Amino acid sequence: MGFKLSYKVFGEQGVLVEWPKEISTKILDDVINFKERLNTSDLKNIIEIRSAYQSLLILYSEDISFEKEVEVLKTIYDSEEKSSESQSTIWRIPVCYDAVFGLDLEEMSQTKNLSEEEIVKRHVEVLYTVYFIGFLPGFLYLGGLDEKLSTPRKASPRLVVEKGSVAIGGGQTGIYPSESPGGWHIIGQTPVDFFNPKNTPPCFAKPGDGIHFYEVSLKTFNDIKVLVDAGVYQIEREESHD
């Protein structure tokens, strides 16, 4: 049985479909399933579908009749047909939590009354779920953070956060795919590229995939970075079927 969805006007060429406002893997699976069914439908006027935590933004090639398109969408969503078996990937991402990268580890340790080692241990123990990609190209919003590591965003964001910085903001963790301002707490850095416009697709991960961090030394970080910069590093991965 599906969820009760709401359909909203999004300009003259778009429909915003919203699920109940909660973060859950069941809703994520339903969002992905509906998106896949739309992608494999015969609706030729859809040019792009963007997913988020609890929504799909459907963009059309021309002005639409909102009521007509909503009826079409409802019919597809409510039909008994299921999308074909979807494939997700678990990506193993190396992270160096050395003090040179973990700029906020000491402060978090004091605030959380946890040792820096315990913070790292809790951070790498979890298999995170990619909910959606946004803010910056290749920025993954990951669910599954240990509640004891949840930390409010900084009151004063940094003007510059280095590419590859692994950080915690609220109940989420993520990786900055490029240098940018940012208000999350930085606990480490990965040498892996999360966005490269020369690749197809530019970001290797997609909603529904899993991310598993593992700790590496500063030397191993530098060794991997040499391979990444040379374009020969292969990210460890494991395929799974839903």
C-alpha positions in Angstrom: 0.0 0.0 0.0 1.3 3.4 -1.0 1.5 6.7 0.9 -0.9 9.6 0.8 0.8 12.1 -1.6 0.1 15.7 -2.2 0.5 17.3 -5.6 1.5 21.0 -5.9 1.9 23.5 -8.8 5.5 24.2 -9.6 5.4 27.0 -12.1 3.7 26.4 -15.5 5.8 23.4 -16.4 6.2 21.5 -13.2 4.5 19.3 -10.5 5.9 18.9 -7.0 4.9 15.5 -5.5 5.3 15.3 -1.7 5.3 12.4 0.7 4.7 12.6 4.5 7.4 14.9 6.1 9.6 12.4 7.8 13.0 10.9 6.9 12.7 7.1 6.5 14.0 4.4 4.2 10.4 3.3 3.4 9.6 6.7 2.0 12.9 6.9 0.2 12.2 3.5 -1.4 8.8 4.7 -2.5 10.2 7.9 -3.9 12.8 6.0 -5.9 10.2 3.4 -7.1 7.8 6.1 -8.3 10.7 7.9 -10.1 11.8 4.7 -11.8 8.2 4.0 -13.0 7.9 7.5 -14.4 11.3 7.1 -16.2 10.1 3.9 -17.8 6.6 5.2 -18.7 5.6 6.5 -22.1 5.2 10.1 -20.9 7.3 11.8 -23.5 6.7 15.3 -22.2 8.7 14.8 -18.9 12.2 16.2 -19.3 13.6 15.9 -15.8 12.7 14.3 -12.4 14.5 15.5 -9.3 14.2 13.6 -6.0 14.7 14.8 -2.4 14.0 13.3 1.1 10.2 13.2 0.7 9.5 14.6 -2.8 9.8 14.4 -6.5 9.9 17.5 -8.7 8.6 16.6 -12.2 9.5 19.1 -15.0 7.8 19.1 -18.4 8.9 20.3 -21.8 6.0 22.7 -22.1 3.2 24.4 -20.2 0.8 21.7 -18.7 -2.7 21.3 -17.5 -2.0 20.7 -13.8 -5.2 18.8 -13.1 -4.7 16.5 -16.1 -1.1 15.7 -15.4 -1.9 15.0 -11.7 -4.5 12.5 -12.7 -1.9 10.8 -14.9 0.6 10.7 -12.1 -2.0 9.4 -9.6 -2.9 6.6 -12.0 0.7 5.5 -12.4 1.4 5.7 -8.6 -1.8 3.8 -7.7 -1.4 1.1 -10.3 -0.5 -2.4 -9.2 2.5 -2.4 -11.5 5.9 -2.5 -9.7 9.1 -1.2 -11.1 11.7 -3.7 -12.1 14.2 -4.8 -9.4 16.3 -1.9 -8.6 20.1 -2.1 -8.0 21.9 -0.1 -5.4 25.6 0.1 -4.6 27.5 0.2 -1.3 30.5 2.5 -1.7 33.5 2.2 0.7 35.0 5.6 1.2 38.4 6.1 2.9 38.5 8.9 5.4 41.5 10.4 7.3 40.4 11.7 10.7 43.9 13.1 11.5 44.0 16.4 13.4 45.2 18.2 10.2 41.7 17.4 8.7 39.5 16.9 11.7 39.2 20.6 12.5 36.2 20.2 14.8 37.0 16.8 16.4 38.4 18.3 19.6 35.5 20.7 20.1 33.0 17.9 19.4 34.8 15.6 21.8 34.4 18.2 24.6 30.8 19.0 23.7 29.7 15.4 23.4 31.8 14.1 26.3 33.2 11.5 23.9 36.8 10.8 23.1 37.9 11.7 19.6 38.5 7.9 19.0 35.0 7.1 20.1 33.6 9.8 17.7 35.5 8.2 14.8 34.5 4.7 15.9 30.8 5.6 15.9 31.1 7.5 12.6 32.6 4.5 10.7 30.4 1.8 12.2 27.3 2.9 10.3 26.1 2.1 6.8 24.7 5.4 5.6 21.9 5.8 3.0 22.1 8.4 0.3 18.8 10.2 0.4 19.5 12.9 -2.2 22.1 15.0 -3.9 22.0 18.8 -3.5 23.4 22.0 -2.1 26.5 21.5 -4.3 26.9 19.1 -7.3 27.9 15.8 -5.7 27.0 16.7 -2.1 25.4 13.6 -0.7 22.8 13.9 2.1 23.3 10.8 4.2 20.9 9.3 6.7 21.8 7.0 9.5 24.1 9.1 11.7 24.5 7.8 15.3 22.3 10.0 17.4 25.1 10.7 19.9 27.0 12.4 17.1 24.2 14.7 16.1 25.5 18.3 16.4 23.8 21.6 15.5 25.3 23.5 12.7 27.9 26.1 13.5 26.5 29.5 14.5 29.2 31.1 12.2 29.9 29.1 9.1 33.4 28.9 7.7 34.0 30.9 4.6 36.1 28.1 3.1 35.7 24.4 3.6 38.2 22.2 1.8 37.1 19.8 -0.9 36.6 16.3 0.5 35.9 17.5 4.0 33.7 15.0 5.9 31.4 16.8 8.3 28.4 16.5 10.6 25.5 19.0 10.6 22.5 18.3 12.8 21.5 14.7 12.4 23.3 14.2 9.1 26.8 13.6 7.8 28.1 14.4 4.4 31.1 15.2 2.2 31.9 18.5 0.6 32.6 17.6 -3.0 34.3 21.0 -3.7 35.7 23.9 -1.8 32.9 26.1 -0.5 31.5 27.9 2.5 30.0 25.6 5.1 28.5 25.5 8.6 28.9 21.8 9.3 31.4 20.4 11.8 34.5 19.0 10.0 35.8 15.7 11.4 37.9 14.3 8.6 38.7 14.3 4.9 38.5 11.9 2.0 40.7 12.0 -1.1 37.9 10.6 -3.2 36.3 12.8 -5.9 32.5 13.0 -5.5 31.9 15.1 -8.5 33.7 15.2 -11.8 31.9 16.7 -14.9 34.1 14.6 -17.2 32.6 11.4 -15.8 29.3 9.8 -16.8 27.5 10.2 -14.5 29.4 13.1 -12.9 28.6 11.8 -9.4 29.1 8.0 -8.9 26.5 7.7 -6.1 22.8 7.9 -6.4 19.8 8.1 -4.0 19.3 4.7 -2.4 23.0 3.8 -2.5 24.9 3.0 0.7 28.1 4.8 2.0 30.4 3.1 4.4 33.4 5.1 5.7 36.6 3.5 6.8 39.5 5.1 8.6 42.9 5.5 6.9 46.2 7.0 8.1 47.6 10.3 6.7 50.1 8.3 4.7 47.4 6.1 3.1 45.3 9.2 2.4 48.2 10.8 0.5 48.8 7.5 -1.4 45.2 7.3 -2.5 45.1 11.0 -3.4 48.0 10.4 -5.9 45.9 7.7 -7.5 42.8 9.9 -7.6 44.7 12.8 -9.1 46.1 10.4 -11.8 42.6 9.2 -12.5 43.3 5.5 -11.7 41.8 5.1 -8.3 38.9 2.6 -8.1 36.5 3.1 -5.3 35.6 -0.2 -3.4 32.0 -1.1 -4.1 29.5 -3.9 -3.5 26.3 -4.3 -5.6 23.0 -5.2 -3.9 19.6 -5.9 -5.3 16.3 -4.7 -3.7 
